[in-house]
Amino acid sequence: MKRIHNFVKNTFKKLPIDQKEVVIERVTQILTEKVEDLMEQGLSLDEAVDKTVIEFGEPEDFYD
């Protein structure tokens, strides 16, 4: 899911390099799973991605 990956990469672009790769991988996985769950509930891919991005929350919630 390129849109999710690009969203996460852009969201965490200012993170220190030693944290960035792990955080991007972890958050991308979490959001991808959410998109898949929403699609199982009947949303289209675009609707699921949009809803996931809107409900993302604060980036600080995903790293120490």
Secondary structure as GFF3:
##gff-version 3
##sequence-region A 1 64
A	DSSP	alpha_helix	2	11	.	.	.	ID=ss1
A	DSSP	alpha_helix	17	40	.	.	.	ID=ss2
A	DSSP	alpha_helix	45	54	.	.	.	ID=ss3
A	DSSP	three_ten_helix	59	62	.	.	.	ID=ss4
###
